[in-house]
Amino acid sequence: MLLGGVLVAACALTSAAITLRAGTPAGAVAVRSDLPAGHVLDAGDLRPVTGAVDAGLIPASRAGSLVGRKLTVPVVAGALLTEKNVGESAAHPRPDQALIGAAVRPGQYAPGLAPGDRVAVTEIPGDAVTASAGGTRTRPQSVVAVVTEVRRPDQPQSPAVVTLLLPRSDAEKIAAPVAQGMFTLVQVSQGAR
């Protein structure tokens, strides 16, 4: 009986240790509002929730990788996302959004830039860009975008290609400086506008 009691106590302690380890708050990704199938996720749609993460749930640490991906099913506010809920990166943005590709050289972006990061796409002023017809200087354009993809070059001197998701009106403002390479990407916090 004594041996049975010791065995039961040992099993209880082992079970408690496993439960505590599994219950460590790791966090998962939930949606903030009801979203239809086909919706392209952006950072504002997602929120982390604390608690144990089931094997099928997407951990909060991977929330950035969901930006720019389409929902494969409709979801309700507060739903925890799984890999089955999201498809590949969206080929086309919503009607009020635009995707813009930017060739960036070292020094134009933070080396650790990754999908889901928010950046200020800021025009680098040049005499031809900032001088208006009256000879006064105009303020450089700056808009906030979400990085959806980063393709790093094979050669260090070659540019990386960063795909940015932003409101269509902002894309039109910054398109010329981006095409001319007269811009920089400044990483900003998630709440930045």
Buried (B, 14 or more C-beta within 10 A) or exposed (E): EEEEEEEEEEEEEEEEEEEEEEEEEBBBBBBEEEBEEEBBBBBEBBBEBEBBBEEEBBEBEEBBBBBBBBBBBEBEEEBBBBEEBBBEBBEEBBEEBBBBEBBBEEEBBEEEBEBBBBBBBBBBBEEEBBEEEEEEEEEBBBBBBBBBBBEEBEEEEEBBBBBBBBBEEBBEBBEEBBEEEBBBBBBBEEEEE
